[in-house]
């Protein structure tokens, strides 16, 4: 197979067999114009643990029902930096009442540059939460254990699949709003 040469600004980039670049000097005046995205830092922004029925709860014999709710948010913090917030709320209830509550806001500062808006959005709302989740999961397990219960290992979440579902639902909603038919009302 022959090498491929691309000419840009009188400099050539050679791709040899196996697509290995042999000349990476294609950035005029040292400008960094390559796409990049990554986690700058991650941290617990807010953590609340409640054990409202202690010490009686430790005498309960029934298995608590665990309800896990989560939400993802992203907010710009600079030109190329956004804060992604993974909020996870857990409520464990038994027949006699609430065993424990955990509310966690686990965050990451995400750096993104030279990436199209659509791809940046996907990184902020799907990939970044996927990367942050194992660390948030550990914080939750430790918090539940420290409240006197067996550590809670939250099941993995398919953030990419949920992101795609949300996009499809939004597109269907926008297509439905464009129809001439009246929108369904909440009153029946």
Buried (B, 14 or more C-beta within 10 A) or exposed (E): EEEEEEEEEEEEBEBEEEEEEEEEEBEEEEEEEEEEBEBEEBEEEEBEBBBEBEEEBEEBEEEBEBEBEBEBBBEEEEEBEBBBBBBBBBBBBBEBEBBBBBBBBBBBBBBBBEBEEEEBBBBBBBBBBBBBBEBBBBBBBBBBEEBEBEEBEBEEBEBBEBBEEEBEEEEEEEEEEEEEEEEEEEEE
